[in-house]
Amino acid sequence: MGMARAQQGANPCDSATFNAKACKTAVRHNRFCSGGAWIPMTYQQPYPYYYDSYQAYLAGGGVGSAFPMENCSHSFAGFFGGHGVKRRGFGTTGAGHPIGG
């Protein structure tokens, strides 16, 4: 499981990789951008909790390495809207059929 997490990239709300702007976006949309793709993540707390955790981490001697802002499509329209799946066809006929293969 650790390997899959490494491929996803770092969570911008984790204290060691905290990035305020990326964390706010992640909490608001329950996903974060990593490697050009949106990674689903459920955040149980509002943004101030993660900010306060980061401040406590630094106060305790932790060293932050800011999560880099990445470029992902700003589409939040459903699961496939943020995962780069292109569709073809007309109306409902082609709506559920991914291109490729």
N, C-alpha and C positions, 0 to 999 in steps of 0.2 A: 504494500500500500504506500510506503514511503516513496517509492519510485514514481508512482502515478502523481503524487502531490508535487514532486520535483518538476515533472513535466508541465504541470498546470501553472507554475510560477508562484510567486509569493503573494499572499493576501495583503492588500494595502492597509488593512486594519489591524494586522498583527503588530505588536509593539516593536519588534526588531526591524520591521520593514515599513513602518507607518508612513503614509503619505496622506495629508489632510484632504486634499481635493479628491484624490482617487478613492479614499475611504468614504467620504460623503456620498459620492456617486454610487459606490458599491452598496452602502446601506440603503440608500433610496430605492435602488432597483434590484436588490438581492442578487447581485452578480458583479464580477469585476473583470476587467480587461487584462488578458495575459496572452502574449504571443499572437496578437491580432484577433483573438476570439474571446467571446464572453464566457466566463466560467461561472456557472450557477453556484450561489452560496447563500445560505439562509443566515441572516444576522438577527440574533435574539434581542439585541440591545439597540437603543438609539445611538446616533453618532457620538454624542458627548461621552458616553461610556468608553468608547475606544480611544478617544483623545485623552481622557483622564488616565486610562491604563497606560498609554504611551508616556505620559508625563511621569507617572509613578515608576515606570521602567527606567527612564532616564535618571530620575532622582535616586534610584537604587544602584546606579552605576552602569546601567545597560547602555550599549552603544547602538544607536540607530543607523541603519543603512537604508535611506529612503527608497521606497518602491518607485520605480520610474513610471512616469505617465506614459501609457502606450496608446496607440491609435487603433481604436475599434470603431466599427460602424455605430452610429448613435441610434440604430434601430432597436427598439425594445418591443417590437410587434410579435409577440409569441415566441415559442421555442425556436423555430426555424429562422425567424427574423434576425437573430443574433448569432447564427451558426453557419452562415454562408451557403445555405442550401438554395440553389436556384431552381425555379419551377418552370414548367412549360405547359402549354395547352390553353384552352379557353374555359373560363368560368370554373364550375365545379368538376368538369371532365378532367382537366389536367392539373387541378389545384393540389392534389395529393401525390403527384408523381415527380420525384426528384430527377434532375437531369444527370446523365452520366451512366457509367456502368459498363 
